């Protein structure tokens, strides 16, 4: 099969653009992961009929193109390799950008290709928001955010994005679009009686979950965030008779169908924000601080380490430019931190950002007083940011850390392969040194940022991936790290999903019985394995190693 022949056949059945030039194929061979997988063609579907025709084309040409697959893609910021594939890449960012905001009912309807930055331009002036977003919110799009079940800096208060998805429209393996939402017992019974593909999906999925209910519920990770595996445990509430397939599609990484539209719940914006910045000389006090602060209903407990801080200092001129300030004025904002470092006899090992958001200034001030009061007996250095500019410098450091690493450290490349582990916060002081020892023993340097309140760490190694001996470390180290995560009852991915990098470890994470249920789930929805194959189930370490990008 050649890209040229395939492209011409697809062009004949759709209205959207079909590209297969070398520059385009090179671009879509990469996302934000460490992998490179070359597609056959890249398609910009114009509407639902294009999606139907592409799916039907694949189903009707199984003999001619037996392994032809579809990988949906929005912004391409996925760090697990979930947005790359060997068949057809469908880019939704050109035409599937629907945006409807209903302020009165606090809901929105969005397309998968809608960039979050554009969504915020519509919602924030109306005093509403969808408060769950990744650090890459200026680059990410809603399709990827939903299909990965993203979290972010406000997850502590609001949970992951699945809690905001109230309805989905999905194009399934038979080339038909269906709407999904929460169903009660009576509504579910009617769906199961349908003599069509939708009815078959409801019958088979209900049977799978109901017959294995206790096993599935026991498999749900005990940490507060998870994006690994299929969230079967969130579909059926047997006690209340609620059945909700939106919760299965959310986080499925496009392996069960193509999202065409989502209905989302919104919240009213809390106008009055304050930031308390904590400075630690080590990680040991973190669990005690978290235990004190979480009951206060703070909005965020974000963290980054001294490596990230040094990176920010090193590239401060560029950061200043990005936030529209002169280098001198931006640098002078860090004078209090310089004094703090002198007092601490060096840079802090860990910085924690405690975000407070309330409806009124009085409530925000009172909440800050509560936070400061909770810290008094803990011997933790802190300062309260004076204003929004003072606070924003920390958020810039936190949000820009990965892009700085990716774009500015020239001798090494970011290698996100243990980038999203999550354990209970009380286990961090014991867990983290063991994880860092694994990296150190294998000659890997890394920086750490993350969501301290949930024990979710983003650990980004820096490696020379053009060297075979460096690439050979990845599978070995990933196995050691994920064994450690599982030993501590955590999850191998809290919000970045499985993709190419973690799918080979999903069975290790959940066990053979539950993994079989995941495979059956995939077969129910995608019997011909056309949607993003090798993600969630079916991936191998060999495939992962073969597709590590060398540059």
C-alpha positions in Angstrom: 0.0 0.0 0.0 1.3 3.5 -0.8 0.1 6.7 0.8 -0.6 8.1 -2.7 -3.1 5.3 -3.7 -4.8 5.3 -0.3 -5.1 9.1 -0.3 -6.8 9.1 -3.7 -9.3 6.5 -2.6 -10.2 8.4 0.5 -10.4 11.7 -1.4 -13.0 10.1 -3.6 -15.4 9.5 -0.6 -15.0 12.6 1.5 -15.2 16.4 1.3 -12.4 17.2 3.7 -8.7 17.6 3.0 -6.4 14.6 2.5 -2.6 15.2 2.9 0.3 12.8 2.4 3.3 15.0 1.6 6.5 14.3 3.5 6.3 17.5 5.6 2.8 16.7 6.8 3.6 13.0 7.5 6.7 14.0 9.4 4.7 16.5 11.6 2.0 14.0 12.4 4.5 11.3 13.2 5.1 13.0 16.5 3.1 14.3 19.5 4.5 15.4 22.8 5.8 11.9 23.6 9.1 10.4 23.0 7.8 8.3 20.1 7.7 8.5 16.3 5.1 6.6 14.3 4.6 7.5 10.7 1.0 7.5 9.4 -0.2 6.7 5.8 -2.3 9.9 5.4 -3.6 12.8 7.4 -7.2 13.8 7.0 -9.1 16.9 8.1 -12.7 15.6 8.1 -15.2 18.3 7.3 -18.3 16.8 9.0 -19.9 13.7 10.3 -20.5 12.3 6.8 -16.8 12.3 6.2 -16.3 10.3 9.4 -19.0 7.8 8.4 -17.5 7.4 4.9 -14.0 6.8 6.2 -15.2 4.2 8.7 -17.3 2.5 6.0 -14.3 2.7 3.6 -12.2 0.8 6.1 -14.9 -1.8 6.9 -15.5 -2.4 3.2 -11.8 -2.8 2.3 -10.6 -5.1 5.0 -9.1 -7.5 2.5 -7.2 -4.8 0.6 -6.1 -2.9 3.7 -6.3 -5.4 6.6 -4.5 -3.3 9.1 -5.8 0.1 8.2 -6.7 2.1 11.3 -7.9 5.5 12.5 -6.2 7.7 15.2 -8.2 10.8 16.2 -6.1 13.8 17.0 -6.8 17.3 18.2 -3.9 19.5 19.4 -1.3 16.6 19.5 0.0 17.5 22.9 -0.4 13.9 24.2 2.7 12.8 26.2 2.0 9.1 26.0 2.0 8.6 22.2 -1.8 8.4 22.1 -2.2 10.9 19.2 0.0 9.0 16.7 -0.6 5.9 14.6 0.3 4.0 11.5 -2.9 4.4 9.5 -5.1 7.5 9.0 -4.7 10.4 11.3 -7.9 12.4 11.7 -7.2 16.0 12.7 -10.3 17.6 14.2 -8.9 21.1 14.8 -9.9 22.6 11.4 -13.6 21.8 11.2 -14.9 20.2 14.5 -14.7 23.3 16.6 -18.2 23.8 17.8 -18.7 26.0 20.8 -22.0 26.8 22.5 -22.0 28.3 26.1 -25.2 28.4 28.1 -24.5 30.6 31.1 -28.0 30.3 32.6 -27.8 26.5 32.8 -24.1 26.3 33.4 -23.3 24.0 30.4 -21.5 24.1 27.1 -21.5 22.0 23.9 -18.0 21.7 22.3 -16.4 19.9 19.4 -13.2 17.8 19.8 -11.1 20.2 17.8 -11.9 23.3 19.9 -8.8 24.7 21.5 -9.2 25.3 25.3 -7.7 28.8 24.9 -10.5 29.7 22.5 -13.1 28.1 24.8 -11.8 30.2 27.7 -12.1 33.4 25.6 -15.8 32.6 25.4 -16.5 31.4 28.9 -14.4 33.6 31.2 -15.9 37.0 30.1 -19.3 35.4 31.0 -18.0 34.6 34.5 -18.2 30.8 33.9 -15.5 28.2 33.3 -14.7 24.5 33.0 -12.0 24.4 35.7 -10.3 21.2 34.8 -7.4 21.7 32.4 -3.8 20.6 31.9 -0.7 22.7 32.3 -0.6 22.9 28.5 -4.0 24.6 28.5 -2.7 27.3 26.0 -2.0 24.4 23.5 -4.5 21.7 24.3 -7.9 21.0 22.7 -11.1 19.6 24.3 -11.1 16.3 22.3 -7.7 15.2 23.7 -8.6 16.5 27.2 -11.7 14.4 27.4 -10.3 11.3 25.7 -7.3 11.4 28.1 -9.5 12.3 31.2 -7.2 15.2 32.0 -6.7 16.6 35.4 -4.7 19.7 36.3 -3.9 22.3 38.9 -7.5 22.5 40.2 -8.2 18.8 40.4 -8.0 18.9 44.2 -11.3 20.8 44.4 -13.0 19.8 41.1 -11.8 16.3 40.2 -10.8 15.2 36.7 -12.6 16.1 33.5 -14.8 13.1 33.6 -16.8 14.7 36.4 -17.7 17.6 34.0 -18.7 15.4 31.0 -22.5 15.1 30.9 -23.1 13.9 27.4 -21.1 12.6 24.4 -21.8 12.0 20.7 -19.6 9.2 19.4 -19.1 7.8 15.9 -18.8 4.1 16.4 -17.4 1.1 14.5 -20.4 0.7 12.3 -20.1 4.3 10.9 -23.0 5.6 12.8 -23.2 8.4 15.4 -24.9 7.8 18.8 -25.6 10.0 21.8 -24.6 8.9 25.3 -25.6 10.2 28.7 -26.7 8.9 32.2 -29.5 6.4 32.0 -31.8 5.2 34.8 -33.0 1.5 35.0 -36.0 2.1 32.7 -34.0 4.0 30.1 -31.3 1.3 30.1 -33.8 -1.5 29.7 -35.2 0.3 26.5 -31.7 0.6 25.1 -31.0 -3.1 25.7 -34.1 -4.0 23.7 -32.9 -2.2 20.6 -32.2 -4.6 17.7 -29.2 -2.7 16.4 -25.5 -2.0 17.1 -26.3 0.4 19.9 -28.5 -2.1 21.6 -25.8 -4.8 21.3 -23.3 -2.4 22.9 -25.6 -1.8 25.9 -26.5 -5.4 26.3 -22.9 -6.7 26.2 -21.4 -3.9 28.2 -24.0 -4.2 30.9 -23.6 -8.0 31.1 -19.8 -7.7 31.3 -19.9 -5.2 34.1 -22.8 -6.7 36.0 -21.3 -10.3 35.9 -18.0 -9.0 37.2 -19.2 -6.1 39.4 -17.3 -6.9 42.5 -14.0 -7.6 40.7 -14.3 -4.4 38.7 -15.1 -2.2 41.8 -12.1 -3.8 43.6 -9.9 -2.9 40.7 -10.5 0.8 40.9 -7.3 2.5 41.9 -7.4 3.8 45.5 -5.7 7.1 44.6 -7.8 10.2 43.8 -6.8 10.3 40.1 -6.4 7.7 37.4 -6.4 7.5 33.6 -5.1 3.9 33.2 -7.3 1.2 31.8 -11.0 1.5 30.9 -13.0 3.1 33.7 -15.6 0.2 33.9 -16.0 1.0 37.7 -17.5 4.4 36.9 -20.1 3.2 34.3 -22.7 1.3 36.5 -23.9 2.4 39.9 -25.8 -0.7 40.8 -27.3 0.6 44.0 -28.9 3.6 42.3 -29.5 2.0 38.9 -27.5 4.5 37.0 -25.7 3.4 33.8 -23.4 6.0 32.0 -21.3 5.1 29.1 -19.9 8.7 28.9 -17.7 7.6 31.8 -16.3 4.7 29.7 -15.5 6.8 26.6 -13.9 9.6 28.8 -10.3 8.5 29.2 -10.6 5.8 26.5 -8.0 7.6 24.3 -10.1 7.2 21.1 -9.9 3.4 21.2 -13.7 2.8 21.3 -14.9 5.4 18.8 -14.5 8.9 17.6 -15.9 11.8 19.7 -17.8 14.3 17.6 -19.4 16.4 20.3 -19.4 16.8 24.1 -21.8 18.4 26.6 -20.0 19.7 29.6 -21.0 21.1 33.0 -19.6 24.6 33.9 -19.0 26.4 37.1 -19.2 30.0 38.1 -15.8 31.7 38.3 -14.7 32.6 41.8 -13.2 36.1 41.3 -11.0 36.5 44.4 -7.9 34.4 44.3 -4.9 34.4 46.7 -1.7 32.4 46.6 0.3 31.1 49.6 3.8 29.9 48.6 5.5 27.3 50.8 9.2 26.5 50.7 10.5 23.1 51.9 14.1 22.0 52.5 13.0 18.4 51.8 9.9 16.3 51.0 9.4 14.9 54.5 7.0 17.5 55.8 4.8 17.4 52.7 2.2 14.8 53.8 1.7 16.5 57.1 1.1 19.8 55.3 -1.3 18.2 52.8 -3.3 16.6 55.7 -3.6 20.0 57.3 -4.6 22.0 54.2 -6.9 19.6 52.2 -9.7 19.9 54.8 -9.6 23.7 54.3 -11.0 23.2 50.7 -8.1 25.0 49.0 -8.4 25.0 45.2 -4.9 23.8 44.4 -1.8 22.3 46.0 0.7 22.3 43.2 4.4 21.7 43.5 7.7 21.9 41.6 11.3 21.0 42.7 14.6 22.9 42.8 15.5 21.6 39.3 12.5 23.3 37.8 13.2 26.4 39.8 16.8 26.5 38.5 15.5 26.0 35.0 13.2 28.9 35.4 16.1 31.1 36.7 18.2 30.0 33.8 15.6 30.9 31.2 14.1 33.9 33.0 14.6 36.3 30.1 12.4 34.1 27.9 9.8 33.6 30.6 9.7 37.4 31.1 9.1 37.8 27.4 6.3 35.3 27.4 4.4 37.1 30.1 5.0 40.5 28.5 7.5 42.0 31.0 11.0 43.3 30.8 13.6 41.0 32.2 14.6 43.4 34.9 11.1 44.0 36.2 10.3 40.3 36.1 13.6 39.4 37.9 12.9 42.0 40.6 9.7 40.2 41.5 11.8 37.4 42.8 13.6 39.5 45.4 11.6 38.1 48.3 12.5 34.5 47.2 16.2 35.6 47.0 16.0 36.7 50.6 14.2 33.4 51.5 17.0 31.4 49.9 19.6 33.3 51.9 17.7 32.5 55.1 17.4 28.8 54.1 21.1 28.7 53.1 20.3 27.7 49.5 17.4 27.2 47.1 14.4 25.3 48.5 14.2 21.7 47.5 10.5 21.9 46.9 7.9 24.7 46.4 4.2 24.2 47.0 1.6 26.6 45.6 -1.5 26.8 47.7 -4.2 28.5 45.7 -7.3 30.0 47.4 -10.4 31.0 45.4 -13.5 32.5 46.9 -16.6 34.5 46.0 -15.6 37.6 48.0 -12.4 39.3 49.1 -13.4 38.8 52.7 -13.8 35.1 52.3 -10.5 34.8 50.4 -8.6 36.7 53.1 -10.2 34.5 55.8 -9.2 31.4 53.9 -5.6 32.7 53.7 -5.7 33.2 57.4 -6.8 29.6 57.9 -4.0 28.3 55.7 -1.4 30.4 57.5 -2.8 29.3 60.8 -2.6 25.6 59.9 1.1 26.1 59.0 2.2 27.7 62.3 3.2 24.5 64.1 4.8 22.9 61.1 8.1 24.9 60.7 7.4 25.6 57.1 8.7 28.8 55.4 6.0 30.6 53.4 4.9 33.9 52.0 1.6 35.2 50.8 1.7 36.6 47.2 1.0 40.4 47.3 -1.1 40.5 44.1 -2.0 38.7 40.9 1.4 39.5 39.2 3.3 38.3 42.2 1.3 35.0 42.1 1.5 34.6 38.3 5.3 34.3 38.3 5.0 30.9 40.1 2.2 29.6 37.9 4.4 30.5 34.8 7.2 28.5 36.3 4.9 25.5 37.0 3.1 25.5 33.7 6.1 26.2 31.5 8.5 23.7 33.0 7.9 20.9 30.4 8.0 23.2 27.4 11.2 24.8 28.7 12.8 21.4 29.1 11.6 20.3 25.7 12.7 23.3 23.8 15.6 24.8 25.7 17.8 22.0 27.0 19.7 21.4 23.8 22.1 18.6 24.7 19.3 16.3 26.0 15.7 15.5 25.1 12.7 15.2 27.4 11.7 11.6 27.7 8.3 11.4 29.4 7.9 7.7 30.3 7.5 7.8 34.1 5.9 11.2 33.9 2.5 10.7 35.5 2.7 8.4 38.5 0.4 8.9 41.5 0.5 7.4 45.0 -1.3 8.4 48.2 0.3 11.7 49.4 1.3 10.1 52.8 3.5 7.7 50.9 5.5 10.3 49.0 8.4 10.7 51.5 9.1 7.0 51.3 8.1 6.4 47.7 9.9 9.3 46.0 13.5 8.6 47.2 13.1 5.0 45.9 11.9 6.2 42.6 14.7 8.8 42.3 17.2 6.1 43.2 16.0 4.0 40.3 16.7 6.9 38.0 20.0 7.7 39.5 21.2 4.1 39.5 20.5 4.1 35.7 22.2 7.5 35.1 19.0 9.4 34.4 18.5 13.0 35.6 14.9 14.3 35.9 12.9 17.3 37.1 9.7 17.0 39.2 6.5 19.0 39.2 3.0 17.9 40.0 -0.1 18.0 42.0 1.0 17.6 45.6 -2.6 17.4 47.0 -3.2 14.1 45.1 0.3 12.6 45.2 0.5 12.9 41.4 4.1 13.6 40.2 5.2 14.6 36.8 8.8 13.3 36.6 10.4 14.3 33.3 13.8 12.6 32.6 16.3 14.2 30.3 18.1 11.8 28.0 20.3 11.6 24.9 17.9 9.5 22.9 20.1 9.5 19.8 22.3 7.0 21.7 21.1 3.4 21.8 22.3 2.7 25.3 20.1 5.6 26.5 17.0 4.3 24.6 17.7 0.8 26.0 17.2 2.2 29.5 13.6 3.1 29.0 11.8 -0.2 29.2 14.0 -1.4 32.0 13.5 1.7 34.1 9.8 1.9 33.3 9.3 -1.7 34.6 11.2 -0.9 37.8 9.3 2.3 38.4 5.8 0.9 37.7 6.6 -2.1 39.9 7.3 0.4 42.7 4.1 2.4 42.0 2.0 -0.8 42.1 3.7 -1.9 45.3 2.6 1.4 46.9 -1.0 1.0 45.6 -0.7 3.8 43.1 -1.5 4.2 39.4 1.0 4.3 36.6 -0.9 7.2 35.0 -3.1 9.7 36.7 -4.0 12.0 33.8 -1.7 11.5 30.8 -3.2 8.1 29.9 -1.7 4.8 28.7 -0.8 5.4 25.0 2.2 3.6 23.6 4.4 4.0 26.7 2.1 2.5 29.4 -0.2 0.1 27.5 2.3 -2.7 27.9 2.1 -2.3 31.7 -1.7 -2.1 32.0 -2.1 -5.9 32.7 0.6 -5.6 35.4 -1.3 -2.7 36.9 -4.7 -4.3 37.0 -4.0 -8.1 36.9 -4.9 -10.7 34.3 -8.6 -11.0 35.0 -9.4 -7.3 34.8 -7.2 -6.9 31.8 -9.3 -9.6 30.0 -12.3 -7.5 30.7 -10.6 -4.5 29.2 -9.9 -6.6 26.0 -13.5 -7.7 25.9 -14.6 -4.1 26.2 -12.5 -3.1 23.2 -13.9 -6.0 21.2 -17.5 -5.0 22.0 -17.1 -1.5 20.7 -14.4 -2.0 18.1 -14.5 -5.6 16.8 -12.2 -4.9 13.8 -9.7 -3.0 15.9 -9.7 0.1 13.7 -9.7 2.8 16.4 -6.2 3.7 17.7 -4.9 0.2 18.0 -2.2 -0.7 20.5 -3.4 1.8 23.1 -5.1 0.7 26.4 -4.9 -2.9 25.3 -2.7 -4.8 22.9 0.5 -2.8 23.2 3.9 -4.4 23.6 7.2 -3.4 25.0 8.8 -4.4 21.7 6.7 -1.9 19.8 7.3 0.8 22.3 11.1 0.3 22.0 11.0 0.2 18.2 9.3 3.6 18.0 11.4 5.7 20.3 12.4 8.8 18.3 16.1 9.1 17.9 16.0 12.9 17.5 
